[in-house]
Amino acid sequence: MAKDVISLAWETVTLLEAKAEVYENDFEYYIMLAIAFLYIGDFGSASSNLQKARRIKMSDVRLLLGQAIIFLRRGDTKKALEYYLEIKDNEPANKIADEAIEFIR
């Protein structure tokens, strides 16, 4: 039987957090953990992991998308829009940013 996304996200968080010492200062680790936290709705933990990832690599599109989602969730559409526009600068064909910008309008 297929698992739902939330269950998979919880499993991901559990597995990744158990390996925190192994992956300390690893960009991909922080991004995966942040995305899993976004899926389960833990925006504080997602934000914390995105901040750690940003210290390593500032302009990764996944990082910028995650940060935009957090600002959008907080109701700060101006800041979210800034992130979506930065994504468009880095990756002009990004459909997620296109759809988000249209949604904010």
Buried (B, 14 or more C-beta within 10 A) or exposed (E): EEEEEEEBBBEBBEEBEEEEEEBEEBBEBBBBBBBBBBBBEBBEBBBBBBEBBBEBEEEBBBBBBBBBBBBBBEEEBEBBBBBBBBBBEEBEEBEBBBEBBEEEE
